[in-house]
Amino acid sequence: MESKMNDMNNKGMFGLEEKLSSMLKPVMPDPVFMGKLKTRLAKTPAILIEKSKRRMGVIVVGAGLFAGALTVWIISKLKKR
Amino acid sequence: MHESEVVDITDQNAVALACGGNPEAFSFLYEKNVTRIYNYIYYRIGSASDAEDITSRVFYRAFGHINTYVDKGVPFSAWLYRIAHNLIANWHRDNLRRKEVPLEDHLDLPHKADQPERMLEKNQELILLMKAIRRISADRQQLILLKYLEDLSNAEIAQIMGRSEGAIKSLYHRALIALREEMERIGYKSD
């Protein structure tokens, strides 16, 4: 009984697999879109530079904060004297 | 021109060259992968214009982070699929409250050689099938599309999805069951 049900199940699965195989076909993207994107990507070396700028910004802000904290600490030390 | 700098780009060295900042190598990788990434996105979301938009973002993101790419021996496309997968998830999240766009408005006609009536029937079938596919979980959708659109083996899919081959086999079986249930739910007969 169980094997019969498994058999029916497998047959149903096989039908579904056949259906998927026959229906799901790759589509071609618009060649104009592909060409434009390729050109845009080729003209965009700035993305990597942008990242280093951000990193530089973090370093500058971090250094500023550190310098500020150091100044406050030095001033508080001087006031204590 | 420095002849020593000219290197032939091949499947083997393209990723390493692209990681080193060679734009021609990235173009090479783009050419090799753009159609498959577009197809994956297109079948996941059902809209050609959005698929173009997300495909662009995938490659921009990949291009922007290529210097951080670590070659772990899996195909480069696995990385692109992962980016696409994440962007699709964002797209679904952003579109959650928007009105769902009918798939038939956007589906291209892959069966152009058929007779018009048969074409229409096939397209209706495809719309229902896609509707059912889009109702199953994201990882199951990914597996079905990689298997049938890309014609990839379980081993290749396992590499892309970062799972074992056994896990893929089991996921595939569950995906078929879930898909059949969804098809029944929307009144589509698979046989």
HADDOCK unambig.tbl for C-alpha pairs under 7 A between the chains (distance, minus, plus):
assign (segid A and resid 13 and name CA) (segid B and resid 176 and name CA) 6.84 0.50 0.50
assign (segid A and resid 15 and name CA) (segid B and resid 190 and name CA) 6.63 0.50 0.50
assign (segid A and resid 15 and name CA) (segid B and resid 191 and name CA) 5.83 0.50 0.50
assign (segid A and resid 16 and name CA) (segid B and resid 190 and name CA) 5.69 0.50 0.50
assign (segid A and resid 19 and name CA) (segid B and resid 190 and name CA) 6.85 0.50 0.50
assign (segid A and resid 20 and name CA) (segid B and resid 148 and name CA) 6.76 0.50 0.50
assign (segid A and resid 21 and name CA) (segid B and resid 148 and name CA) 5.86 0.50 0.50
assign (segid A and resid 23 and name CA) (segid B and resid 126 and name CA) 6.36 0.50 0.50
assign (segid A and resid 24 and name CA) (segid B and resid 148 and name CA) 6.29 0.50 0.50
assign (segid A and resid 24 and name CA) (segid B and resid 149 and name CA) 5.99 0.50 0.50
assign (segid A and resid 25 and name CA) (segid B and resid 110 and name CA) 6.87 0.50 0.50
assign (segid A and resid 25 and name CA) (segid B and resid 149 and name CA) 5.94 0.50 0.50
assign (segid A and resid 26 and name CA) (segid B and resid 39 and name CA) 6.17 0.50 0.50
assign (segid A and resid 26 and name CA) (segid B and resid 149 and name CA) 5.72 0.50 0.50
assign (segid A and resid 27 and name CA) (segid B and resid 39 and name CA) 6.30 0.50 0.50
assign (segid A and resid 27 and name CA) (segid B and resid 110 and name CA) 6.27 0.50 0.50
assign (segid A and resid 28 and name CA) (segid B and resid 35 and name CA) 6.64 0.50 0.50
assign (segid A and resid 29 and name CA) (segid B and resid 35 and name CA) 6.45 0.50 0.50
assign (segid A and resid 29 and name CA) (segid B and resid 38 and name CA) 6.77 0.50 0.50
assign (segid A and resid 37 and name CA) (segid B and resid 56 and name CA) 6.63 0.50 0.50
assign (segid A and resid 38 and name CA) (segid B and resid 27 and name CA) 6.84 0.50 0.50
assign (segid A and resid 41 and name CA) (segid B and resid 60 and name CA) 6.97 0.50 0.50
assign (segid A and resid 42 and name CA) (segid B and resid 23 and name CA) 6.47 0.50 0.50
assign (segid A and resid 47 and name CA) (segid B and resid 64 and name CA) 5.36 0.50 0.50
assign (segid A and resid 48 and name CA) (segid B and resid 64 and name CA) 5.70 0.50 0.50
